[in-house]
Amino acid sequence: MSMPSGARAAAPQIPEAVHRRRWAILVVLMFSLLIVVLDNSILNVAVKTIASPAPTGLGATQSQLEWAINAYTLVFAGLLFTAGLLGDRIGRKKTLLFGILIFGTGSALAAMSGSPTQLITWRALMGFGAAFVMPATLAVLMNVFERDEQPRAIGLWAGSVGVAIAIGPITGGLLLEHFWWGSIFLVNVPVVIVALIAMMLLVPDSKDPNPGRTDPIGVVLSIIGLVLLVYGIIRGGQLADFADPVVLLSSFGGLLVLAGFVWHEKRSTHPALDIAYFKEPSFAAAVAAIALVFFALMGVTFFSAFYMQSVRGWTALQAGAMLLPLAATQMIFAPRARLLVDRFGARATCTGGMLLVAVGLAAFALFDGTTPVWVLCLLFFVQGTGMAHVMTPVTVSVMQALPREKAGSGSAINNTFRQVGGALGVAVLGSVLSTVYRGDIEGHLAALPAGARDAAGESIEATLAIADKLGPAGAGLIASANDAFLKAMHVTAIGSATIALVGALVVALFLPGRPPAEEGPDGSGRGDRPVRAAGAGR
């Protein structure tokens, strides 16, 4: 993984002034990434509070909570292509500053939301800003570090996700215990201010000296296709009927539009997503692994919050603290995953990581209302360890497969598949959870009035709210709700683990094995072969 002595002097690609402060720049980039990830990790802890009736929360239904998450993610994923291309064209520092400013504005507005609809709207605005932040952080990283140091820097970049996972739930829990629910969004504002100042002082600008044109048709097709597909899946879960005409029309319409997107990209002279990248099996396997691991994990994160707070009765702070093992393993192992890749290769490292993720997800199928806390901590430790040994190697594989001047496009591909995978994970697994729960709880709601019966079957939170109004007579309904949720969680956990196993199979078949000495640590076969530089600091 090291370059020959004097390589930088012989063929300098990065200005010396930028090279000297590269680690300080990385800290700023990690801080910027932390802002984006922090918001989602806080929201996952706050879903129970937001689902509570006013004035405690907004009285959001499970489907509205899913849309509060997916509105952010869908806008984010849909705009990542264009945001990456714009960063390559006009400068990554400019897009970073713009994105963080928009994200901070959306956070302040989300904190003041008076209804679930307003919250969904401002979450979408936050996703718009985040779309310009995340790809730019990774693109800047690729332009301030030489190739031999990139795996280590990417590992630290990925590890910053663990910092956000640790800080988010604890911060969210503390805020929810002492302030109103909107404080989980308002806390982003001072962080945004600090990030803006640090970026202006430290981060250099860089761009592609020969950028291509943007692809508005491709971006529009991708947004429409994803929204239609995910809406159909969520609606199917709400109705507990995936054969409903609206569900079928939306889902298949989305797939048709996405097929049109691929057709357009193949024929476009300036595609938002260059399909040619996916002709390389290792590249395609890497982005598939990113999507699959986040599909599985985001869905589980969604229902685990209800398990810990609704079934176990823990506070938001206690639920957040349970995620500390997941965060710690990310911080510890993500920067060191490159060492295992050097020794065993990307294939073995990522396959082992995906198998650990699958084991951790499957374990949820054995949980009940009295599972010991230490078992849950061990589960999150296993999941975090597995994820750390997937994300770093596949990100290195994606980013080092492209020339440096296309770092924005590569980062957009990496993050788009991660976010799309996460969005579909919440939609699909959330719908499975809702469908199984509704089917099991309906038999226990017969004594309720028709209107209350429909509302109570929406989610465990809705059932518990009705049971609470019944007083002592609602004790039996609470027990039934817990049993129905646990059954739904078990089914969803098995589905999540199956997706992770598919990911393990994909990386085992297509990622490169242990590289020869002359090859690069990610198995790309490029080693220290010179790559074209975008001229960081231009």
Secondary structure, 3 states (H helix, E strand, C coil): CCCCCCHHHHCCCCCHHHHHCHHHHHHHHHHHHHHHHHHHHHHHHHHHHHHCCCCCCCCCCHHHHHHHHHHHHHHHHHHHHHHHHHHHHHCHHHHHHHHHHHHHHHHHHHHCCCCHHHHHHHHHHHHHHHHHHHHHHHHHHHHHCCHHHHHHHHHHHHHHHHHHHHHHHHHHHHHHHHCCCCHHHHCHHHHHHHHHHHHHHHCCCCCCCCCCCCCHHHHHHHHHHHHHHHHHHHHHHHHCCCCCHHHHHHHHHHHHHHHHHHHHHHHCCCCCCCHHHHHCHHHHHHHHHHHHHHHHHHHHHHHHHHHHHHHCCCCHHHHHHCCHHHHHHHHHHHHHHHHHHHHHCHHHHHHHHHHHHHHHHHHHHHCCCCCCHHHHHHHHHHHHHHHHHHHHHHHHHHHHCCCHHHHHHHHHHHHHHHHHHHHHHHHHHHHHHHHHHHHHHHHHCCCCCHHHHHHHCCCHHHHHHHHHHCHHHHHHHHHHHHHHHHHHHHHHHHHHHHHHHHHHHHHHHHCCCCCCCCCCCCCCCCCCCCCCCCCCCC
